[in-house]
Structures are given as C-alpha cells and as structure tokens.
Amino acid sequence: MELTLYKGRPFDCSGREAKEIRVYDFLDRLGIEYMRVDHEHTDTMEACKGVDEVLDIFICKNLFLCNRQKTKFYLLMMPGDKPFKTKELSVQIGSSRLSFAGPEHMEEFLDILPGSVSVMGLMNDKDKRVQLLADRDLLEPEFFGCHPCVNTSSLKISTKDLFEKIIPAMEHEPVFVTLVGQE
C-alpha cells in the first residue's frame, strides 16, 4: 500500500469508525492543524516505521498500565526507541507492581483496542480514571505522532498544540517522568 500524506480529516469518512471521526471532530473544534496518513493495520513500533517516514516523525510509544490492585490506571507516552523498565517508572510515580492493563479496561476507559493506544483516547475518559504520564523527552521534537484511536491511520501534530491545547481540553494533567531505560 502506497502511503499518502493528507492535511486534516478525510474528505469522505464513510467506512471509518465513530471513535476515529470523534478525534477529527475534536481536533477541528480546537482549531488544531494536523497531517494524516492512512495505512494498513499497525500495532507494533516496527510496523510504524514506514508511517514514521511519510509523516517525518517518530511515532510515540503508548503503554496502558495499572497497579497490581487494578485501582490506578496510567497512559504512558514515551519515545518509541526507548526501552521501558517498570521499576524505573514505579519509583517516579510511587506505584509499585506496575503491569500492562487488560484490554477490557482499555476499551472501557479509553474506547481503544490493543494496538491502537493513543493519547487521543483520553478524550473518551470522562470519569478521569486514567493518569497521563509523559516522558520529558517528548517535549523536544517539534511534532508528535499518534493514532486517532484506530491503528489504520496516524496523525502528525505540533507538540506545542498537544501539550498546550489538546491535553488541557481533555482535562488530563500530565505527570512528566524521566525514563532512561535502566533498572
């Protein structure tokens, strides 16, 4: 499949999932400019490489985590090339025994399925059950890449817009962490 870069939402949204269209509606309401590429199903960082090249960005790694009791849930955004060490993050947020949260919680809180995890899912977290965690290294690049709640499209958004307009509009205050990928 040849990847094509588009500005903004699809001209024709027929055949697209409602959760994807809600992302475009949300971004358009905020006046956010974004680029989009449609592609085959991608659910790994490896599968995103071709998309990264077309968007001229690195897709962010998004991990949906929880504590052992499954009473606290976290969406961690970090650079895709950085290894994730639970111990390193646990110490910074004061939560021991972090693990990957199950797909049932992902769908219930974020209206996202595994492989589609994205900061955009926080717009669906009306009860504020999920704490956003962001690696400080994400603040450096000019642009940020993510899925619009489905893994058959990817977006390129200004990092400034993400942290100054989008996340505040979702009413989720990020907790910034520093991850170096070490035990």
C-alpha positions as CSV (number, residue, x, y, z in Angstrom):
1,M,0.0,0.0,0.0
2,E,1.4,3.4,-1.0
3,L,1.3,5.8,1.9
4,T,-0.1,9.3,1.1
5,L,0.1,12.3,3.4
6,Y,-3.1,14.4,3.8
7,K,-3.8,17.6,5.6
8,G,-6.6,17.2,8.1
9,R,-9.6,14.9,8.2
10,P,-10.6,12.5,5.5
11,F,-12.8,14.1,2.8
12,D,-15.1,11.1,3.0
13,C,-15.5,9.5,6.4
14,S,-17.8,6.7,5.3
15,G,-16.5,3.3,6.4
16,R,-14.5,4.8,9.3
17,E,-15.1,4.0,13.0
18,A,-17.0,6.5,15.1
19,K,-14.2,6.8,17.6
20,E,-11.8,7.9,14.7
21,I,-14.3,10.5,13.5
22,R,-14.7,11.8,17.1
23,V,-10.9,12.5,17.1
24,Y,-11.1,14.6,13.9
25,D,-14.2,16.4,15.2
26,F,-12.3,17.2,18.5
27,L,-9.2,18.4,16.8
28,D,-11.2,20.5,14.3
29,R,-13.2,22.1,17.2
30,L,-9.9,23.1,18.8
31,G,-8.6,24.5,15.5
32,I,-5.6,22.1,15.5
33,E,-3.8,21.6,12.2
34,Y,-2.6,18.1,11.6
35,M,-1.4,15.8,8.9
36,R,-2.7,12.3,8.4
37,V,-1.7,9.1,6.7
38,D,-3.9,6.1,6.2
39,H,-2.2,2.7,6.3
40,E,-2.6,-1.0,6.9
41,H,-3.2,-2.2,10.5
42,T,-0.1,-1.3,12.6
43,D,0.1,-2.5,16.2
44,T,3.9,-2.6,16.8
45,M,6.7,0.0,16.7
46,E,8.3,-2.0,13.9
47,A,5.1,-1.8,11.8
48,C,5.1,2.0,12.2
49,K,8.4,2.6,10.6
50,G,7.1,3.3,7.1
51,V,4.4,5.6,8.6
52,D,7.1,7.5,10.5
53,E,9.0,8.2,7.3
54,V,5.9,9.6,5.5
55,L,5.0,11.8,8.5
56,D,8.7,12.6,9.1
57,I,8.3,11.9,12.8
58,F,8.8,9.1,15.2
59,I,5.6,7.6,16.5
60,C,5.3,7.7,20.2
61,K,5.2,4.5,22.2
62,N,2.0,4.4,24.3
63,L,1.6,1.9,27.1
64,F,-1.6,1.4,29.1
65,L,-0.6,0.4,32.6
66,C,-2.1,-0.3,36.0
67,N,-1.1,-1.1,39.6
68,R,-1.4,-4.6,40.9
69,Q,-4.8,-4.0,42.5
70,K,-6.2,-2.5,39.2
71,T,-7.3,0.6,41.0
72,K,-5.0,3.1,39.3
73,F,-4.5,3.2,35.5
74,Y,-1.9,5.1,33.5
75,L,-1.3,6.0,29.9
76,L,2.5,6.3,29.4
77,M,3.7,8.2,26.4
78,M,7.4,7.8,25.6
79,P,9.8,7.8,22.7
80,G,9.4,4.7,20.6
81,D,13.1,3.8,20.6
82,K,13.4,4.0,24.4
83,P,13.2,0.7,26.4
84,F,10.6,0.6,29.1
85,K,11.5,-0.5,32.6
86,T,8.7,-0.8,35.1
87,K,10.9,-0.4,38.1
88,E,12.2,2.9,36.8
89,L,8.7,4.3,36.3
90,S,7.3,2.8,39.5
91,V,9.8,4.7,41.7
92,Q,8.9,8.1,40.0
93,I,5.1,7.8,40.4
94,G,5.1,6.0,43.7
95,S,3.2,2.9,42.5
96,S,4.7,-0.5,42.9
97,R,4.0,-3.5,40.8
98,L,3.0,-1.8,37.6
99,S,1.8,-4.1,34.8
100,F,0.0,-3.8,31.5
101,A,-3.7,-3.2,31.9
102,G,-6.1,-5.5,30.2
103,P,-7.9,-4.8,27.0
104,E,-11.3,-4.6,28.9
105,H,-10.1,-1.6,30.9
106,M,-8.5,0.0,27.8
107,E,-11.8,-0.3,26.0
108,E,-13.9,0.8,29.0
109,F,-11.9,3.9,29.9
110,L,-10.4,5.0,26.5
111,D,-12.6,3.3,23.9
112,I,-9.4,1.9,22.3
113,L,-8.4,-1.6,21.4
114,P,-4.9,-3.1,21.9
115,G,-2.6,-1.8,19.2
116,S,-4.4,1.5,18.9
117,V,-3.4,3.0,22.3
118,S,-3.0,6.8,21.9
119,V,-3.2,10.0,23.9
120,M,-6.3,10.7,21.9
121,G,-8.2,8.1,23.9
122,L,-8.1,10.4,26.9
123,M,-10.9,12.4,25.2
124,N,-13.1,9.4,26.0
125,D,-12.1,9.2,29.7
126,K,-14.9,11.3,31.0
127,D,-14.5,10.0,34.6
128,K,-10.7,10.7,34.6
129,R,-9.8,7.2,35.6
130,V,-6.5,7.3,33.6
131,Q,-3.5,9.3,34.7
132,L,-1.4,10.6,31.8
133,L,2.4,10.1,32.2
134,A,4.7,11.7,29.6
135,D,8.4,11.2,29.2
136,R,10.1,14.6,29.2
137,D,12.0,13.7,26.0
138,L,8.6,14.0,24.2
139,L,8.8,17.8,24.7
140,E,11.9,18.2,22.5
141,P,10.7,17.3,18.9
142,E,8.6,19.9,17.1
143,F,6.0,17.3,16.1
144,F,4.3,14.4,17.7
145,G,2.8,11.3,16.1
146,C,-0.2,9.2,17.3
147,H,-3.2,7.2,16.2
148,P,-6.7,8.7,16.1
149,C,-8.0,5.9,18.3
150,V,-7.6,3.3,15.5
151,N,-4.4,1.8,14.2
152,T,-5.2,2.2,10.5
153,S,-4.4,6.0,10.4
154,S,-1.7,8.1,12.1
155,L,-1.5,11.8,12.8
156,K,1.3,14.4,12.9
157,I,0.5,17.1,15.4
158,S,2.5,20.0,16.8
159,T,4.0,19.0,20.2
160,K,3.1,22.5,21.4
161,D,-0.5,22.1,20.4
162,L,-0.6,18.7,22.1
163,F,0.6,19.9,25.4
164,E,-0.9,23.4,25.4
165,K,-4.3,22.8,23.7
166,I,-5.2,19.2,23.2
167,I,-4.4,17.7,26.6
168,P,-5.8,20.7,28.5
169,A,-9.0,20.4,26.5
170,M,-9.2,16.7,27.6
171,E,-8.8,17.9,31.2
172,H,-6.0,15.5,31.9
173,E,-3.0,17.0,33.6
174,P,0.2,15.1,32.6
175,V,2.7,13.9,35.1
176,F,6.2,14.3,33.5
177,V,8.7,11.5,34.1
178,T,12.3,10.9,33.1
179,L,12.9,7.5,31.6
180,V,16.3,6.4,30.6
181,G,15.6,2.7,30.1
182,Q,17.8,1.5,33.0
183,E,17.0,-0.7,36.0
